[in-house]
Amino acid sequence: MGELCYIDSSGDQKVQWDPKNDDQTDIARMTFDKLKAKGYQAYSVKKDGSKNKVISKFSPKAGMLIMVPAIGGG
């Protein structure tokens, strides 16, 4: 199973998908693309919970992804 986690105006959100399920994978990919278009940064996460690397393209085999909104400075 894959999991995409992010925060939006309604709080913590999760999208889970089975890489073998095309409908679930499509929903996860669309969510990823929508968030990237809004300026979110995506990170893959290792099994121990630590960040692995920044990613720019959705992969159904990614496992866990965390997406963080852009932070404006002042």
Buried (B, 14 or more C-beta within 10 A) or exposed (E): EBBBBBEEEEEEEEBEBEBEEEEBBEBBBEBBEEBBEEEBBBBBBEEEEEEBEEBEEBBBEBBBBBBBEEEEEE
